[in-house]
C-alpha cells in the first residue's frame, strides 16, 4: 500500500493582486471626481486692488457674471428675485456682510443697481470683492 505524503506547510505569501486592483480603482475614481468637485461655483474675474482684505466665508455673496446673470450664494436669482431672497437671508442676522463679486467687465450701472437692492433689503455692511495685487 502506498502512502501519500501530506504537505503541512503553511502558505506564508500574501497575494497582493486584489489589493493592487482595489487601490488602482480607487485612484481612478478619485482622479475622475476631483475636477468635478473643484469646478463648482460661478466664473467671475475679479478686479484687482492693492488694499484688498481677506474675509471669512460665512458672509452673503452676490455675484454678477460677465453675461449679466445675478447669483445669491451660488443660486441664480436675477435682479428681480434678488431683493426678496436677500431679505430672507438678512432676516435672522442683519449684521452679516454682503459681499459683491462682480466680474471686472460688468457695467458700473449693474453694480450700483445691486448695491441699491442690497440696501433696500436691509443690508448694513456691504463690501466689493477684489483680488489682491502685489504691493508696489
RACOR-V100944 format. One record per residue. N is the residue number from 1. RES is the residue in one small letter. PSI is psi in degrees with one decimal (999 if undefined). OMEGA is omega in whole degrees, 0 to 359 (NA if undefined). NEAR is the number of other ideal C-beta (glycine too) atoms within 10 Angstrom. Layout:
BEGIN
{{N,RES,PSI,OMEGA,NEAR} {N,RES,PSI,OMEGA,NEAR}}
END
This chain:
BEGIN
{{1,x,135.4,184,2} {2,x,135.7,179,3} {3,x,139.9,178,5} {4,x,140.5,180,5} {5,x,126.7,179,5} {6,x,127.9,181,5} {7,x,109.0,182,5} {8,x,20.1,180,5} {9,x,139.4,176,5} {10,x,134.8,179,4} {11,x,117.8,183,6} {12,x,-4.0,179,5} {13,x,141.7,176,5} {14,x,130.8,179,7} {15,x,111.9,183,8} {16,x,4.4,180,9} {17,x,-46.8,178,8} {18,x,-35.9,178,8} {19,x,-42.0,178,10} {20,x,-40.7,178,10} {21,x,-46.5,180,10} {22,x,-42.4,180,10} {23,x,-41.7,180,11} {24,x,-38.2,177,10} {25,x,-43.4,178,10} {26,x,-40.2,178,10} {27,x,-43.5,179,10} {28,x,-42.0,179,10} {29,x,-45.7,180,10} {30,x,-37.8,179,10} {31,x,-33.4,181,9} {32,x,-38.4,185,9} {33,x,-22.6,182,10} {34,x,-45.3,178,10} {35,x,-31.3,178,8} {36,x,-36.6,180,8} {37,x,-42.6,184,8} {38,x,-20.2,185,8} {39,x,-3.6,182,8} {40,x,164.7,178,7} {41,x,-176.7,184,10} {42,x,135.0,183,15} {43,x,104.1,180,10} {44,x,129.2,175,18} {45,x,108.3,183,14} {46,x,147.9,172,15} {47,x,164.8,181,15} {48,x,152.8,177,12} {49,x,145.9,180,13} {50,x,-16.1,182,10} {51,x,17.3,182,8} {52,x,134.2,178,16} {53,x,152.0,174,8} {54,x,140.8,181,6} {55,x,155.4,178,11} {56,x,156.9,183,6} {57,x,-0.9,184,7} {58,x,21.0,182,8} {59,x,173.2,176,14} {60,x,132.0,184,20} {61,x,126.8,173,18} {62,x,128.2,181,25} {63,x,138.1,173,24} {64,x,119.9,182,23} {65,x,172.8,182,18} {66,x,-33.6,181,13} {67,x,9.9,172,9} {68,x,9.5,178,12} {69,x,142.2,182,14} {70,x,130.5,180,21} {71,x,143.2,173,19} {72,x,111.7,184,21} {73,x,55.0,176,13} {74,x,11.9,178,10} {75,x,125.0,183,10} {76,x,126.6,180,12} {77,x,-28.5,186,17} {78,x,171.3,181,12} {79,x,-37.5,184,14} {80,x,-36.3,182,9} {81,x,-1.4,185,13} {82,x,-46.9,185,20} {83,x,-50.0,179,17} {84,x,-39.6,180,10} {85,x,-39.8,179,18} {86,x,-36.9,177,23} {87,x,-37.4,177,13} {88,x,-42.9,179,11} {89,x,-38.7,185,17} {90,x,-6.6,183,18} {91,x,-43.1,183,10} {92,x,-34.9,185,7} {93,x,96.3,181,9} {94,x,-24.5,186,10} {95,x,5.8,177,8} {96,x,145.3,178,15} {97,x,131.9,175,15} {98,x,117.1,183,23} {99,x,129.1,180,17} {100,x,116.0,175,18} {101,x,94.9,179,20} {102,x,132.6,176,25} {103,x,144.6,185,20} {104,x,-13.1,178,12} {105,x,-0.2,180,12} {106,x,140.5,180,21} {107,x,145.6,181,11} {108,x,-35.7,181,8} {109,x,-35.5,178,8} {110,x,-38.1,178,15} {111,x,-45.4,179,16} {112,x,-39.1,179,10} {113,x,-43.1,179,15} {114,x,-42.0,178,24} {115,x,-38.5,178,17} {116,x,-43.0,178,11} {117,x,-40.8,180,17} {118,x,-40.9,178,22} {119,x,-43.2,179,13} {120,x,-31.2,180,12} {121,x,-10.4,177,19} {122,x,13.2,179,14} {123,x,130.1,180,21} {124,x,-41.2,181,12} {125,x,120.3,179,13} {126,x,141.9,178,14} {127,x,149.1,176,15} {128,x,125.2,183,15} {129,x,144.0,176,17} {130,x,154.6,175,17} {131,x,141.2,180,11} {132,x,132.0,174,13} {133,x,167.0,178,12} {134,x,139.8,179,6} {135,x,127.6,182,6} {136,x,999,NA,4}}
END
